[in-house]
Amino acid sequence: MKTLKNKVAAITGAASGIGRAAALEMAAHGCNLALSDVNETELQETAKLAREYQVQVSTHILDVSNKDAVYQYADDVAMAHGKVNLIMNNAGVGLAAPVDTMTYDECEWLMGINFWGVVYGTKAFLPYLFESGEGHVVNVSSLGGFSTTPYLGAYCTSKFAVRGFTETLFQELKDSCVCVTCVHPGGIKTSLAQNARYGKTMEVDRDMMTTQTEKMLRTSPDRAAKRVIQAIKTRKPRLIVGLDAHLLYTLGRFFPVSLLKFGRTMSDWTYGIEDKHL
């Protein structure tokens, strides 16, 4: 997709963070938008900002873990805009909990959004992307899609799953009219950490943890969004965003055991946990 002008892009998780930044960056390129999120107030603010670029914008309240709702979203977008060229499955949540005490409800809640939301969004929109003759799927994984961290077992599992799903899709659609990109952001300055849930046994100082985490967030959502647009235009199958993500990706390729040890050290520092077994 060499240009986004007059194209139609659907973006989940568009109320804030990378989703909002991507929406505004696409709008600046003349792309019409179908924005979705569970946060209606912030979603409307994103839409207001995007409309300043004189593009068509529709908003949709959406829980991406609801398969029927996601399929309805795809139908509604096609009806409202006449076509769909791009789906960016960006909505995501965080959960910190040790594997041995994490509840199934907690894990299923996270997987429903981070993984199944991506699967639903991809499959619901694919027919419309094929129909457009020039489509693109952008699925947002994470640094946690190739690097694990203690207490983020469910989160990393979901992001590894997104990576596997998306890279397989790339292989299957390589010779079609639909391109595929998997995005792996590192530390992006978003509200993900602030809004994350904690397992019942995670006895941490939330304010301290947030402060520690924010020290590692070096890349702005705007910078990440610009990289996403570049990846779309150049048909890039994998996009790693942020110096931290690049460093850990390289460390994992050449020194995988060292990466595991590094992740343990960083986790202890972030959460301030002395007892290694909760």
C-alpha positions as CSV (number, residue, x, y, z in Angstrom):
1,M,0.0,0.0,0.0
2,K,2.1,2.9,-1.3
3,T,-0.4,5.5,-0.1
4,L,-3.1,5.8,2.6
5,K,-4.9,8.6,0.9
6,N,-8.6,7.8,0.5
7,K,-8.1,4.4,2.0
8,V,-10.2,3.1,5.0
9,A,-8.5,1.8,8.1
10,A,-10.2,0.2,11.1
11,I,-8.2,0.5,14.4
12,T,-9.0,-1.2,17.7
13,G,-7.8,0.2,21.0
14,A,-8.0,3.7,19.3
15,A,-8.8,5.7,22.5
16,S,-5.2,6.2,23.6
17,G,-1.6,5.2,23.1
18,I,-0.4,3.7,19.9
19,G,-4.0,3.3,18.7
20,R,-4.7,7.0,18.9
21,A,-1.3,8.0,17.5
22,A,-1.7,5.7,14.6
23,A,-5.2,7.1,13.9
24,L,-3.9,10.6,13.8
25,E,-0.9,9.7,11.7
26,M,-3.2,7.9,9.2
27,A,-5.6,10.8,9.1
28,A,-2.7,13.1,8.3
29,H,-2.0,10.9,5.3
30,G,-5.6,11.3,4.1
31,C,-6.9,8.0,5.4
32,N,-10.5,7.6,6.5
33,L,-11.0,5.9,9.8
34,A,-13.3,3.5,11.7
35,L,-12.1,3.7,15.3
36,S,-13.1,1.4,18.1
37,D,-12.5,1.0,21.9
38,V,-14.3,0.3,25.1
39,N,-13.6,3.8,26.4
40,E,-16.2,5.9,24.7
41,T,-15.1,9.3,26.1
42,E,-11.4,8.9,25.0
43,L,-12.5,7.4,21.7
44,Q,-14.6,10.4,20.9
45,E,-11.6,12.6,21.7
46,T,-9.5,10.6,19.2
47,A,-12.2,11.0,16.6
48,K,-12.4,14.7,17.2
49,L,-8.7,15.1,16.7
50,A,-8.7,13.0,13.6
51,R,-11.5,14.9,11.9
52,E,-9.3,18.0,12.0
53,Y,-7.6,16.4,9.0
54,Q,-10.8,16.5,7.0
55,V,-11.2,12.8,6.8
56,Q,-14.3,10.6,7.3
57,V,-14.3,9.1,10.8
58,S,-16.7,6.7,12.4
59,T,-16.6,5.4,16.0
60,H,-17.6,2.1,17.4
61,I,-17.8,0.9,21.0
62,L,-16.2,-2.5,21.0
63,D,-15.1,-5.3,23.3
64,V,-12.7,-7.2,21.0
65,S,-13.0,-10.4,23.1
66,N,-16.6,-10.6,21.9
67,K,-16.5,-12.5,18.5
68,D,-20.0,-11.6,17.4
69,A,-19.3,-7.9,18.2
70,V,-16.1,-7.9,16.2
71,Y,-17.8,-9.4,13.2
72,Q,-20.6,-6.8,13.5
73,Y,-17.9,-4.1,13.7
74,A,-16.4,-5.3,10.4
75,D,-19.8,-5.2,8.7
76,D,-20.6,-1.8,10.2
77,V,-17.3,-0.4,8.9
78,A,-17.9,-1.7,5.4
79,M,-21.4,-0.3,5.4
80,A,-20.4,3.1,6.8
81,H,-17.3,3.6,4.6
82,G,-18.1,1.5,1.5
83,K,-14.8,-0.5,1.8
84,V,-12.1,-1.5,4.2
85,N,-8.4,-1.5,3.3
86,L,-6.7,-2.0,6.6
87,I,-7.3,-3.5,10.0
88,M,-5.0,-2.7,12.9
89,N,-5.6,-5.0,15.8
90,N,-4.1,-2.9,18.5
91,A,-6.3,-3.3,21.6
92,G,-4.5,-4.9,24.5
93,V,-4.3,-5.3,28.3
94,G,-1.7,-6.2,30.9
95,L,-1.7,-8.7,33.8
96,A,1.0,-9.3,36.4
97,A,0.6,-12.6,38.2
98,P,2.8,-15.7,39.0
99,V,1.8,-18.7,36.9
100,D,1.2,-20.9,39.9
101,T,-1.3,-18.6,41.5
102,M,-2.8,-16.9,38.4
103,T,-6.4,-17.8,38.1
104,Y,-8.0,-19.2,35.0
105,D,-10.4,-16.3,34.9
106,E,-7.5,-13.8,34.9
107,C,-5.7,-15.7,32.1
108,E,-8.8,-16.1,30.0
109,W,-9.7,-12.4,30.4
110,L,-6.3,-11.4,29.0
111,M,-6.1,-14.0,26.2
112,G,-9.6,-13.0,25.2
113,I,-8.5,-9.5,24.4
114,N,-4.8,-9.8,23.5
115,F,-5.0,-13.0,21.4
116,W,-8.6,-13.8,20.5
117,G,-9.3,-10.2,19.8
118,V,-6.5,-10.3,17.1
119,V,-7.9,-13.5,15.7
120,Y,-11.4,-12.2,15.5
121,G,-10.4,-8.9,14.0
122,T,-8.2,-10.6,11.4
123,K,-10.8,-13.1,10.3
124,A,-13.7,-10.7,10.4
125,F,-12.0,-8.1,8.2
126,L,-10.1,-10.4,5.8
127,P,-13.1,-10.8,3.3
128,Y,-13.4,-7.0,3.1
129,L,-9.6,-6.6,2.6
130,F,-9.6,-9.1,-0.2
131,E,-12.6,-7.3,-1.7
132,S,-10.8,-4.0,-1.6
133,G,-8.1,-5.3,-3.9
134,E,-5.4,-3.6,-1.7
135,G,-5.5,-4.6,1.9
136,H,-3.3,-4.8,5.0
137,V,-3.4,-6.5,8.3
138,V,-1.4,-4.9,11.2
139,N,-1.4,-7.0,14.3
140,V,0.3,-5.5,17.4
141,S,2.4,-8.0,19.4
142,S,5.1,-6.7,21.8
143,L,8.6,-7.0,23.0
144,G,6.9,-9.7,25.0
145,G,6.4,-11.5,21.8
146,F,10.0,-12.7,21.7
147,S,11.2,-11.9,25.3
148,T,9.7,-13.3,28.5
149,T,9.5,-11.7,31.9
150,P,8.6,-13.2,35.3
151,Y,5.0,-12.5,36.5
152,L,3.9,-11.7,32.9
153,G,3.3,-15.3,31.8
154,A,-0.2,-14.7,30.4
155,Y,0.8,-11.5,28.7
156,C,3.9,-12.9,27.1
157,T,2.0,-16.0,26.0
158,S,-0.6,-13.9,24.3
159,K,2.0,-11.9,22.5
160,F,4.0,-14.9,21.4
161,A,0.7,-16.3,20.1
162,V,0.0,-13.1,18.2
163,R,3.4,-13.3,16.6
164,G,2.9,-17.0,15.6
165,F,-0.6,-16.3,14.2
166,T,0.5,-13.2,12.3
167,E,3.7,-14.6,10.8
168,T,1.8,-17.7,9.6
169,L,-0.8,-15.4,8.0
170,F,2.0,-13.5,6.3
171,Q,3.2,-16.8,4.7
172,E,-0.2,-17.8,3.6
173,L,-1.1,-14.4,2.0
174,K,2.4,-13.5,0.6
175,D,1.2,-13.7,-3.0
176,S,-2.2,-12.1,-2.4
177,C,-3.5,-8.6,-2.5
178,V,-3.4,-8.4,1.3
179,C,-0.1,-7.6,3.2
180,V,0.6,-8.5,6.8
181,T,2.7,-6.8,9.4
182,C,3.4,-7.9,13.0
183,V,4.5,-5.0,15.3
184,H,6.7,-5.5,18.3
185,P,6.8,-2.3,20.4
186,G,9.3,-2.0,23.2
187,G,8.8,0.5,26.0
188,I,6.1,2.9,24.6
189,K,4.8,5.7,26.8
190,T,1.2,4.5,27.1
191,S,-1.2,3.8,29.9
192,L,-0.9,0.0,29.6
193,A,1.2,-0.4,32.9
194,Q,-1.1,2.0,34.8
195,N,-4.2,0.1,33.7
196,A,-2.8,-3.4,34.2
197,R,-4.4,-5.8,36.5
198,Y,-2.5,-7.7,39.3
199,G,-3.0,-11.2,40.5
200,K,-4.4,-11.6,44.0
201,T,-1.0,-12.7,45.4
202,M,1.0,-9.9,43.8
203,E,1.9,-7.8,46.8
204,V,3.5,-4.8,45.1
205,D,3.5,-1.1,45.6
206,R,1.5,-0.1,42.6
207,D,2.8,3.5,42.6
208,M,6.4,2.3,42.9
209,M,5.9,-0.2,40.1
210,T,4.4,2.4,37.8
211,T,7.3,4.8,38.5
212,Q,9.9,2.0,37.8
213,T,8.1,1.0,34.7
214,E,7.8,4.5,33.3
215,K,11.6,4.9,33.6
216,M,11.9,2.2,30.9
217,L,9.4,3.8,28.5
218,R,11.5,5.7,26.1
219,T,9.6,5.7,22.8
220,S,6.6,8.0,22.2
221,P,3.3,6.7,20.7
222,D,3.8,9.2,17.9
223,R,7.2,7.8,17.0
224,A,5.8,4.2,17.1
225,A,2.9,5.3,14.8
226,K,5.2,6.8,12.2
227,R,7.1,3.5,12.1
228,V,3.9,1.6,11.6
229,I,3.0,3.8,8.6
230,Q,6.4,3.2,7.1
231,A,6.0,-0.5,7.6
232,I,2.6,-0.4,5.8
233,K,4.0,1.5,2.9
234,T,7.0,-0.8,2.5
235,R,5.0,-4.0,3.1
236,K,7.3,-4.9,6.0
237,P,6.3,-8.2,7.6
238,R,8.0,-7.6,11.0
239,L,8.4,-4.2,12.7
240,I,10.4,-3.8,15.9
241,V,9.9,-0.4,17.6
242,G,12.3,1.1,20.1
243,L,16.0,0.7,20.9
244,D,15.1,-1.5,23.9
245,A,13.2,-3.9,21.7
246,H,16.0,-4.0,19.1
247,L,18.6,-4.7,21.8
248,L,16.6,-7.5,23.5
249,Y,15.7,-9.0,20.2
250,T,19.4,-9.2,19.2
251,L,20.3,-10.5,22.7
252,G,17.7,-13.2,22.4
253,R,19.0,-14.3,18.9
254,F,22.6,-14.7,20.0
255,F,22.5,-15.2,23.8
256,P,19.1,-16.7,24.6
257,V,20.0,-17.9,28.1
258,S,21.5,-14.5,29.0
259,L,18.2,-12.9,27.9
260,L,16.3,-15.2,30.4
261,K,18.6,-14.1,33.2
262,F,18.3,-10.5,32.3
263,G,14.5,-10.7,32.2
264,R,14.5,-12.1,35.8
265,T,16.8,-9.3,37.0
266,M,14.7,-6.6,35.5
267,S,11.5,-8.1,36.9
268,D,12.9,-8.1,40.4
269,W,13.9,-4.5,40.0
270,T,10.6,-3.4,38.6
271,Y,8.3,-5.1,41.0
272,G,10.5,-4.8,44.1
273,I,9.9,-8.5,45.0
274,E,12.4,-10.1,47.4
275,D,10.7,-13.5,47.7
276,K,11.1,-15.2,44.3
277,H,8.3,-17.7,44.9
278,L,5.0,-16.0,45.8
